[in-house]
Amino acid sequence: MTTERLSYLDGRITVDPDLCNGRPTIRGLRITVETVLGFLGAGDSPAEILAQYPSLEAADIHACLRFAADMMSHRYTLARVA
């Protein structure tokens, strides 16, 4: 079976079922969008993230934010879990 790799925002964000359990990653690296958003949410600056992950570029961080905003524009339903 062939897995399909999806690409968003000019290839900055990729989704590959065989990489990081199918979570969105940055340019196919093993750095997830979730990781970058978590650092930003914790108050880290883009410069601090870039220093910690030298393979990232400033445009990757902007792509993470844009990707998250795009995902939030879709309809979703919250379900109460016990």
PyMOL commands that set and color helices and strands:
alter all, ss='L'
color gray80, all
select helices_A, chain A and resi 20-22+33-41+46-52+58-72
alter helices_A, ss='H'
color red, helices_A
select strands_A, chain A and resi 6-8+13-15+25-26
alter strands_A, ss='S'
color yellow, strands_A
deselect
rebuild
show_as cartoon
